[in-house]
């Protein structure tokens, strides 16, 4: 693992660490961890996925 828990293929380029990228991505990683925790709690309480998951559609 590279700094910030970034897997090696994304944390190093030709031996140079992308520490700045890991620092900038910390907020995104935390947001995703929080969303996963909320989703896990929802599933345990309701037994189904959250509406934002079940109602999601691909607009592409």
C-alpha atoms as an extended CHARMM CRD file, in Angstrom:
* protein
*
        60  EXT
         1         1  UNK       CA              0.0000000000        0.0000000000        0.0000000000  PROA      1               0.0000000000
         2         2  UNK       CA              1.0920000000        3.5220000000       -0.7190000000  PROA      2               0.0000000000
         3         3  UNK       CA              0.4520000000        6.4530000000        1.6570000000  PROA      3               0.0000000000
         4         4  UNK       CA             -3.1870000000        6.9690000000        2.5430000000  PROA      4               0.0000000000
         5         5  UNK       CA             -4.0840000000        3.3210000000        1.9690000000  PROA      5               0.0000000000
         6         6  UNK       CA             -3.9950000000        3.7030000000       -1.8210000000  PROA      6               0.0000000000
         7         7  UNK       CA             -3.2730000000        0.3960000000       -3.5920000000  PROA      7               0.0000000000
         8         8  UNK       CA              0.2050000000        0.2700000000       -5.1420000000  PROA      8               0.0000000000
         9         9  UNK       CA             -0.8160000000        0.5640000000       -8.8130000000  PROA      9               0.0000000000
        10        10  UNK       CA             -2.4420000000        3.9050000000       -8.0160000000  PROA      10              0.0000000000
        11        11  UNK       CA             -0.0620000000        5.0200000000       -5.2970000000  PROA      11              0.0000000000
        12        12  UNK       CA              3.1790000000        4.8370000000       -7.2730000000  PROA      12              0.0000000000
        13        13  UNK       CA              4.2260000000        5.8480000000      -10.7530000000  PROA      13              0.0000000000
        14        14  UNK       CA              7.6960000000        4.7510000000      -11.8030000000  PROA      14              0.0000000000
        15        15  UNK       CA              8.7600000000        4.6430000000       -8.1510000000  PROA      15              0.0000000000
        16        16  UNK       CA              7.3810000000        8.0760000000       -7.2040000000  PROA      16              0.0000000000
        17        17  UNK       CA              4.6260000000        8.2060000000       -4.6130000000  PROA      17              0.0000000000
        18        18  UNK       CA              1.4990000000       10.1730000000       -5.4560000000  PROA      18              0.0000000000
        19        19  UNK       CA              1.1260000000       11.3850000000       -1.8900000000  PROA      19              0.0000000000
        20        20  UNK       CA             -0.6030000000       14.6070000000       -2.9880000000  PROA      20              0.0000000000
        21        21  UNK       CA             -3.2870000000       12.6170000000       -4.7590000000  PROA      21              0.0000000000
        22        22  UNK       CA             -3.8470000000       10.4690000000       -1.6730000000  PROA      22              0.0000000000
        23        23  UNK       CA             -4.2180000000       13.5850000000        0.4750000000  PROA      23              0.0000000000
        24        24  UNK       CA             -6.6740000000       15.1980000000       -1.9520000000  PROA      24              0.0000000000
        25        25  UNK       CA             -8.6740000000       11.9700000000       -2.1980000000  PROA      25              0.0000000000
        26        26  UNK       CA             -9.0280000000       11.5800000000        1.5840000000  PROA      26              0.0000000000
        27        27  UNK       CA            -12.3720000000       13.3960000000        1.6020000000  PROA      27              0.0000000000
        28        28  UNK       CA            -13.7550000000       11.1760000000       -1.1430000000  PROA      28              0.0000000000
        29        29  UNK       CA            -12.5690000000        8.0330000000        0.6360000000  PROA      29              0.0000000000
        30        30  UNK       CA            -14.2340000000        9.2100000000        3.8660000000  PROA      30              0.0000000000
        31        31  UNK       CA            -17.4680000000       10.0600000000        2.0300000000  PROA      31              0.0000000000
        32        32  UNK       CA            -17.5520000000        6.5600000000        0.5020000000  PROA      32              0.0000000000
        33        33  UNK       CA            -16.7850000000        4.8930000000        3.8540000000  PROA      33              0.0000000000
        34        34  UNK       CA            -19.6070000000        6.8900000000        5.4930000000  PROA      34              0.0000000000
        35        35  UNK       CA            -22.0320000000        5.9550000000        2.6910000000  PROA      35              0.0000000000
        36        36  UNK       CA            -21.1380000000        2.2790000000        3.0590000000  PROA      36              0.0000000000
        37        37  UNK       CA            -21.6950000000        2.4700000000        6.8210000000  PROA      37              0.0000000000
        38        38  UNK       CA            -25.1060000000        4.1750000000        6.3510000000  PROA      38              0.0000000000
        39        39  UNK       CA            -26.0920000000        1.5610000000        3.7800000000  PROA      39              0.0000000000
        40        40  UNK       CA            -25.0480000000       -1.3160000000        6.0410000000  PROA      40              0.0000000000
        41        41  UNK       CA            -27.0910000000        0.1330000000        8.9320000000  PROA      41              0.0000000000
        42        42  UNK       CA            -30.1080000000        0.6220000000        6.6340000000  PROA      42              0.0000000000
        43        43  UNK       CA            -29.9650000000       -2.9720000000        5.3930000000  PROA      43              0.0000000000
        44        44  UNK       CA            -29.7380000000       -4.3400000000        8.9390000000  PROA      44              0.0000000000
        45        45  UNK       CA            -32.7890000000       -2.2980000000        9.9920000000  PROA      45              0.0000000000
        46        46  UNK       CA            -34.9810000000       -2.6390000000        6.8770000000  PROA      46              0.0000000000
        47        47  UNK       CA            -33.7310000000       -5.8220000000        5.2220000000  PROA      47              0.0000000000
        48        48  UNK       CA            -33.4880000000       -4.2090000000        1.7730000000  PROA      48              0.0000000000
        49        49  UNK       CA            -31.2200000000       -1.7560000000       -0.0340000000  PROA      49              0.0000000000
        50        50  UNK       CA            -31.6170000000        1.9730000000        0.5430000000  PROA      50              0.0000000000
        51        51  UNK       CA            -33.9700000000        3.7970000000       -1.8670000000  PROA      51              0.0000000000
        52        52  UNK       CA            -31.0200000000        5.6390000000       -3.4100000000  PROA      52              0.0000000000
        53        53  UNK       CA            -29.6780000000        2.2250000000       -4.4470000000  PROA      53              0.0000000000
        54        54  UNK       CA            -32.9250000000        0.5510000000       -5.5490000000  PROA      54              0.0000000000
        55        55  UNK       CA            -34.1730000000        3.6700000000       -7.3720000000  PROA      55              0.0000000000
        56        56  UNK       CA            -30.8760000000        4.3540000000       -9.1480000000  PROA      56              0.0000000000
        57        57  UNK       CA            -30.9430000000        4.3220000000      -12.9550000000  PROA      57              0.0000000000
        58        58  UNK       CA            -28.2730000000        4.7370000000      -15.6080000000  PROA      58              0.0000000000
        59        59  UNK       CA            -28.9070000000        7.9470000000      -17.5320000000  PROA      59              0.0000000000
        60        60  UNK       CA            -26.1160000000        7.3320000000      -20.0540000000  PROA      60              0.0000000000
